[in-house]
Amino acid sequence: MKNRLLLSLLAGLALVYFAVPYLPEMEPGLSGWFSAIWLIFAVLVIGGNLSALMFQRYTQYAPERAPSKRVQKERKRVRQH
């Protein structure tokens, strides 16, 4: 999961790095709107991947992530009856 998020973040940054020089300038009209919306979506993609990477590191230390083995065995016995 971490590798996929890191790869997506780097791909988004590379896309912005190479595409920004080719975007039309911010001027009134359709080309200006396209540039603005494209940059907004790029910032959302980069921000989403960055926040997912940052949030993932802190969830690893959450106490009691999975139910204990004892609870799972009891549930298994109940389902077999």
Steps between C-alpha positions, in 0.01 A plus 500: 500500500779739592686432175189564291435831674860608462499406132175691442638805679819497293302448178278798585800719575672395177183567303475851643871563445486407132151629415499849655723658232262375229177620665343809345545820696234611746291722278128548458338232293490125474876449505536690827221297660661178384835596653344601830288185532791276397724654766228468765458130422878451506523663843215278625676186376831598658337608824291185525797270452712702740234496771445126453873439543511713813187344652614146432809534716300585812236230465760224542525578870127489573423268791287191442474506122361149468288300739688252715535134403279395788206703370547360150498140630178561694333645193615205293349254748170682503477495122568126482203406721 
